[in-house]
């Protein structure tokens, strides 16, 4: 779990299992077994608790290497889009500055960033 913002694991777990809309955008669920992060309201089948980490922002989950769920679109959660866009931009610029585009196409860069 990301320690940037202390999250109450039990409260996150309860909200995730209940798909409680009050927590939409408050935290994000990352599933280690799939490499995907979701909103707490995601309609996908609930993963095993042992495979779950919680992050305070979509950007934090993306920075940890998880990609957004295609069902619940966590990057569109309340207040998440601005933070994630900025994080994605920073990751793209870092890769470009390191010479990523010298050996790969722009489409490959976009795929690596989950775009």
N, C-alpha and C positions, 0 to 999 in steps of 0.2 A: 504494500500500500504506500502511496506517495505521502511523505511526511511534511510536505510544504504547508498543508492545512490539515490539522488533525480532524479526522472523520471518525465518528462513532461507528465501528464495524457492525455492531448489533442493529443500530438504527438503519444503516444503509441496507443491511441484509433484509430486514423486515420490510422496508420500503420497496426494495427490488422484488421480493417475492409477492408482494401485494400489488405491484405495478402502480404504486401511489403517485398520481399526477402532481401532487404538491411538491414532489422532489425532482421533478423534471428540470434539468439544468443545474440542480444543486450539487449533484455528484454524478460520476460516470462509472459504469461497471466494465472492467476489463477482464476478458476470459483468456487465461494463459494457454489453455489447450487449443484454442482457435486463433489467437492473435488478434481478436476483434474487441472493440469497445462499444458499449451501448448506452442508451439512456435507461433510466430505471423503469420507464414505461414500455420498453421493447416487448413486442408480442412473441418474440422467439422463445423456444422452450428454455426454461431456467437451467443454467449450468450447475454442476456440482459446486457447492460452496468452497471446496478445497481448490478449485480452479479459478476463483474469483479474487480480484484486487479492486479496490475502489480509489478513484482519483477525483480531486475537487473540480477539475476542469477537463474539457475535451482536449485542450492543448496539452495538458500534462499526460494524458493517456497516449496521445499521438507521439509526444516526445519520448515516451517509454517504449515506443516501437509498435504500438497497437494500431490497427487500421479501423476506420469507422464502419459500423454495421450498415449494410445496404437496406435493411428493413426499417430501422427506426431513425436513421440519418442523424446521429448524435451531433454532427457539426451544425445542424439546424436548430438545436435546442436553444431555449432562451439564453441570451447573452453568450453563447458558445461560439457563434460564427466569427465575431471579431477577434477573439483570442486565438482561435484555431487558424484563421487566415493569417494573422501576424506570425504565429509559430511556423506555419507552413512556408511563408515567405522567408523567414530567417533560415530555415533548414535548406530551402532552395538556394538562397544566396551563398550559404556556407559550402554547399556542394559545388556550385559554379565556381566559387573562388578557389576551391581545391582542384579544379580542372576536370570535373566530372564530364562536362560536355565535349572534352577533347577526345574521349573514347566512347561516348554514348550519344544517342540521338535525344532530342528534346522529349519525344514520346516516352523514352525509357526513363528520363528524369521525372516526368509526370507520373508514370506508373510507380516509381520508387516513393514518391511523395503521396501516393494514394489519390491522385487527381484524375 
